[in-house]
């Protein structure tokens, strides 16, 4: 009798949620953090699917953020009970962008307090479905698709113009979009510069950098390597 009651409880609990939440494999596609949109960077490894269980959610890129959650019985939302993240090092192509995106995925779930509420919604366009998870405290969002989208690769292939290279004092950048995150990493993966693009051109003062090789990341454009001499 107890087993019957238990299964009835689980069935009624799960049926209160959108069944598509559990029947689809969800591939992380983009994040909107502090108003800035970052599309999932391409990487050498195969992108695994993220998935829900009755009391948990694995949000997976290269590493994963594993959250223990409690679903609401009255709304499309869940409460975070705890989160742990894996810490494997990715050293393949586009590594700086991949590591940065991995950190965003972890922080989205990890940095919120215990008891924080996340809303979710599922939108459909033909056979393509999009899962949107929203942090109700910050308004930040993570998007997942039930299939790979070609825009992930297309975004990485976009390029911009930089001169001079090598450079001593300034980097001049052309052909970029506005309101994109602009970051420079050294060859150890350390972030040494951060800004936001205000125009389609930009001039970066690199005199504060030590001599050496660096990686310039702008939004989801193709990474650019330059030398500070």
C-alpha positions as CSV (number, residue, x, y, z in Angstrom):
1,X,0.0,0.0,0.0
2,X,2.8,2.4,0.9
3,X,4.5,1.7,-2.5
4,X,1.2,2.5,-4.3
5,X,0.8,5.8,-2.4
6,X,4.5,6.7,-3.2
7,X,4.1,6.1,-6.9
8,X,0.8,8.0,-7.0
9,X,2.6,10.9,-5.2
10,X,5.5,10.9,-7.7
11,X,3.1,10.7,-10.7
12,X,0.9,13.5,-9.5
13,X,4.0,15.6,-8.7
14,X,5.6,15.2,-12.1
15,X,2.3,15.6,-13.9
16,X,2.0,19.1,-12.4
17,X,5.1,20.0,-14.4
18,X,5.3,20.4,-18.2
19,X,6.0,16.9,-19.4
20,X,8.3,18.3,-22.2
21,X,10.7,19.3,-19.4
22,X,11.6,15.6,-18.8
23,X,11.0,14.1,-22.3
24,X,13.5,16.3,-24.1
25,X,17.3,16.5,-24.1
26,X,18.3,20.2,-23.6
27,X,21.4,21.7,-25.2
28,X,22.6,24.9,-23.7
29,X,22.5,27.6,-26.4
30,X,22.9,31.0,-24.9
31,X,22.9,33.1,-21.7
32,X,21.8,36.6,-20.9
33,X,23.7,37.8,-17.9
34,X,23.5,41.4,-16.7
35,X,21.9,42.3,-20.0
36,X,24.7,40.8,-22.1
37,X,24.0,37.9,-24.4
38,X,26.6,35.2,-24.9
39,X,25.9,32.4,-27.4
40,X,27.4,29.0,-26.7
41,X,31.0,28.9,-28.1
42,X,32.0,26.0,-30.2
43,X,34.5,23.5,-28.7
44,X,36.4,20.4,-29.6
45,X,34.3,18.2,-27.2
46,X,30.8,17.0,-28.0
47,X,28.2,19.2,-26.3
48,X,26.3,16.8,-23.9
49,X,22.6,17.4,-23.2
50,X,21.3,18.9,-20.0
51,X,18.4,17.1,-18.3
52,X,15.9,17.2,-15.4
53,X,15.0,14.6,-12.9
54,X,12.3,14.7,-10.2
55,X,14.6,16.5,-7.8
56,X,17.5,17.8,-9.9
57,X,18.8,19.5,-12.9
58,X,22.2,19.0,-14.7
59,X,23.1,22.1,-16.8
60,X,25.9,20.9,-18.9
61,X,28.4,22.6,-21.2
62,X,32.0,21.2,-20.9
63,X,31.6,21.1,-17.1
64,X,28.3,20.7,-15.4
65,X,26.3,22.6,-12.7
66,X,24.3,20.0,-10.8
67,X,21.4,21.5,-8.8
68,X,19.2,19.7,-6.3
69,X,15.8,21.4,-6.7
70,X,12.2,21.3,-5.5
71,X,9.5,21.8,-8.1
72,X,6.6,24.0,-7.4
73,X,3.2,22.3,-7.4
74,X,1.4,25.4,-8.7
75,X,3.6,27.1,-11.2
76,X,6.4,26.5,-13.8
77,X,9.2,27.1,-11.3
78,X,11.6,25.3,-9.0
79,X,13.5,26.2,-5.8
80,X,17.2,25.6,-5.5
81,X,18.4,23.5,-2.6
82,X,22.0,23.2,-3.5
83,X,24.4,23.3,-6.4
84,X,27.8,21.7,-7.2
85,X,30.0,22.2,-10.3
86,X,32.6,20.1,-11.9
87,X,36.1,21.6,-12.4
88,X,37.6,19.7,-15.4
89,X,40.1,21.8,-17.4
90,X,39.3,22.3,-21.1
91,X,42.5,23.0,-23.1
92,X,41.2,22.6,-26.7
93,X,40.4,25.1,-29.4
94,X,38.7,28.3,-28.3
95,X,39.7,27.5,-24.7
96,X,39.4,31.0,-23.2
97,X,35.8,31.4,-24.5
98,X,34.9,27.9,-23.4
99,X,36.3,28.4,-19.9
100,X,34.5,31.7,-19.5
101,X,31.2,30.2,-20.7
102,X,31.7,27.2,-18.3
103,X,32.1,29.7,-15.4
104,X,29.0,31.6,-16.4
105,X,27.0,28.3,-16.4
106,X,28.2,27.4,-13.0
107,X,27.8,30.8,-11.5
108,X,24.2,31.2,-12.8
109,X,23.1,28.4,-10.4
110,X,25.9,28.4,-7.8
111,X,25.8,32.1,-6.9
112,X,22.2,32.3,-6.0
113,X,21.2,31.7,-2.4
114,X,19.6,28.5,-1.1
115,X,15.8,28.9,-1.6
116,X,16.2,31.0,-4.7
117,X,13.4,30.5,-7.2
118,X,13.9,29.9,-10.9
119,X,11.0,30.2,-13.4
120,X,11.0,28.1,-16.6
121,X,9.1,28.3,-19.9
122,X,9.2,26.1,-23.0
123,X,8.5,27.8,-26.4
124,X,7.9,25.8,-29.6
125,X,8.7,26.7,-33.2
126,X,7.8,23.7,-35.3
127,X,10.0,20.8,-34.1
128,X,12.4,23.1,-32.3
129,X,11.7,23.8,-28.7
130,X,13.5,26.3,-26.5
131,X,13.7,26.1,-22.7
132,X,14.3,29.4,-20.9
133,X,15.3,29.3,-17.2
134,X,15.1,32.7,-15.4
135,X,16.6,33.6,-12.1
136,X,13.7,35.5,-10.5
137,X,16.1,37.5,-8.3
138,X,18.5,38.8,-11.0
139,X,16.4,38.4,-14.2
140,X,19.4,36.6,-15.8
141,X,18.4,33.8,-18.2
142,X,19.8,30.6,-19.7
143,X,18.5,29.2,-22.9
144,X,18.4,25.6,-24.0
145,X,17.3,24.0,-27.3
146,X,16.2,20.4,-27.9
147,X,18.6,20.2,-30.8
148,X,21.9,21.7,-31.9
149,X,21.5,25.0,-33.8
150,X,23.8,26.0,-36.6
151,X,24.0,29.6,-35.2
152,X,26.4,28.3,-32.5
153,X,29.1,27.6,-35.1
154,X,28.2,30.6,-37.2
155,X,28.7,33.0,-34.3
156,X,32.2,31.7,-33.6
157,X,33.2,32.1,-37.3
158,X,32.5,35.8,-37.3
159,X,35.6,37.9,-37.3
160,X,36.7,41.5,-36.8
161,X,39.7,43.6,-37.9
162,X,42.6,44.4,-35.5
163,X,45.7,46.5,-36.1
164,X,48.6,46.8,-35.5
165,X,49.8,43.3,-34.5
166,X,52.3,43.2,-32.8
167,X,51.3,46.3,-30.9
168,X,53.1,48.5,-28.3
169,X,50.5,50.9,-27.0
170,X,47.0,50.5,-28.6
171,X,44.9,47.9,-30.4
172,X,42.5,49.4,-33.0
173,X,39.4,47.2,-33.6
174,X,36.9,47.5,-36.5
175,X,33.7,45.7,-37.6
176,X,32.2,44.8,-34.3
177,X,28.7,45.1,-32.9
178,X,27.8,47.4,-30.0
179,X,27.2,46.2,-26.4
180,X,29.5,43.2,-26.6
181,X,31.8,41.9,-23.8
182,X,35.4,42.6,-24.7
183,X,38.0,40.5,-22.9
184,X,41.7,39.9,-23.1
185,X,43.3,36.7,-21.6
186,X,46.9,35.9,-21.2
187,X,48.2,32.5,-22.3
188,X,47.6,31.0,-18.8
189,X,43.8,31.8,-19.2
190,X,43.9,34.7,-16.7
191,X,41.5,37.6,-17.5
192,X,43.6,40.8,-17.8
193,X,41.2,43.2,-19.4
194,X,37.5,43.6,-19.6
195,X,35.2,46.2,-21.2
196,X,32.0,46.6,-23.3
197,X,31.9,47.8,-26.9
198,X,30.1,51.1,-27.4
199,X,30.6,51.5,-31.1
200,X,31.5,49.4,-34.2
201,X,35.1,50.5,-33.6
202,X,37.2,50.4,-30.5
203,X,40.7,51.5,-29.3
204,X,42.2,49.5,-26.4
205,X,45.1,50.8,-24.3
206,X,47.4,47.8,-23.8
207,X,50.3,49.7,-22.2
208,X,49.3,48.1,-18.8
209,X,50.0,44.6,-20.2
210,X,53.2,42.8,-19.9
211,X,55.1,41.9,-23.1
212,X,53.8,38.6,-24.5
213,X,51.0,36.9,-26.4
214,X,47.3,37.4,-25.6
215,X,43.9,36.3,-26.7
216,X,41.2,38.9,-27.5
217,X,37.6,37.8,-27.2
218,X,34.7,40.0,-28.3
219,X,31.2,38.6,-27.8
220,X,30.9,35.3,-29.8
221,X,33.3,36.4,-32.6
222,X,36.3,34.3,-33.5
223,X,39.1,34.7,-30.9
224,X,42.0,36.8,-32.0
225,X,45.6,36.3,-30.9
226,X,47.9,39.3,-30.7
227,X,51.4,40.2,-29.3
228,X,52.1,43.0,-26.9
229,X,55.7,44.1,-27.6
